[in-house]
């Protein structure tokens, strides 16, 4: 509608200007009046001025719009000086597009800062470098482990050990290398692992390094490896479409013959639809990576438990009520029991409900027909909640990995449920453990 009105306006002004030019000789021949001729000339001049002024407003707004995209300048505001409703709507749309692009860029910058903060505070040393050995990432744990202030090229690591650079270049994703370094007459044994990934322009290698003498749990290192792979996967899944879409948008608004920004008259409806589709793709990928970040934050930012007296019977009743429809739908028997004189327990009701609800969800997905939950007190006066099902169980190979962050055997699973439960129990000063027999059942025990 905006472009149609613009065409009509230009055609009208062109016809009016042409008619005025034809009127001048006719009026001169008929009236021979200099006043009439001057008035017609003034009218023609005004028409030319108004036409140029209108086109200049459009061009100036387009230049401001594309400059604001190019320089990430949200302070550039379109003029809206020509008080025509169509141009006003066009100007507002361009401003909205500009604000949306800047908002998406700002969110991507914030996400980049978040990922950098995560890697910087990781307890495992992380080193990323390109094919030329130029360092792209070197976190605090890596620098402290090797007692260096900064690192620009991996070749400088040969001062610590002559084999360092060759090991880093030669290690494959499936390999695991051991390296001894001697610092201040102290020998440190390092375990080195790697993963390769590609960006749009280059191949990169990400190294994890850890002092195995201080390694308390080998599975913790594996979970970090998995985390790094997931971070890489999620980042690349979002950066790829975003980068490709931005290139496409740039091609749409750039004239290939002059390599300059197209004017408004060169943008047709199809181009505008492509721009709109591109922005929608960028927004969708941004939402996807934001959802991943939210899941990651749920593990790294668990609030301190708000401990209050909670009646155990009420807790079990609420949970049973929550799952009542699903249990009936699956024809699953549910039993709850409180042994002894247990009444109230100091816990964070919302967090523990979340843990138990997640455990019941796992039991339902394990194809069980019975679920029981029992609260009791052990010989040391500690409260115990035990949830048992008769589902398919968990294999011995997986039993030690189910609490690792992002580990899952489900196609649609996030792998954070049991890891989140473990952290919540630790914040309560307690623990969670599991016993399972394949094809027989599983029992989770919460000790407060």
Secondary structure, DSSP 4 states (H G I P E B T S, - for coil): -HHHHHHHHHHHHHHHHHHHHHHHHHHHHHH--HHHHHHHHHHHHHHHHHHHHHHHHHHHHHHHHHHHHHTT-TT------S--HHHHHHHHHHHHHHHHHHHHHHHHHHHHHHHHHHHHT-SSEEEEEETT-BEEEE-HHHHHHHT-S--SBGGGGGGT-TTHHHHHHH--TT--EEEEEEETTEEEEEEEEEEEEE-SS-EEEEEEEEEGGG-S-HHHHHHHHHHHHHHHHHHHHHHHHHHHHHHHHHHHHEETTTTEEPPGGG--HHHHHHHHHHHHHHHHHHHHHHHHHHHHHHHH-PPPP--EEEEHHHHHHHHHHHHHHHHHHHT-EEEEEE-TT--EEEE-HHHHHHHHHHHHHHHHHTT-SEEEEEEEE-TTS-EEEEEEE-SS---TTTTTTTTSTT--SSTT--S-HHHHHHHHHHHTT-EEEEEEETTTEEEEEEE-
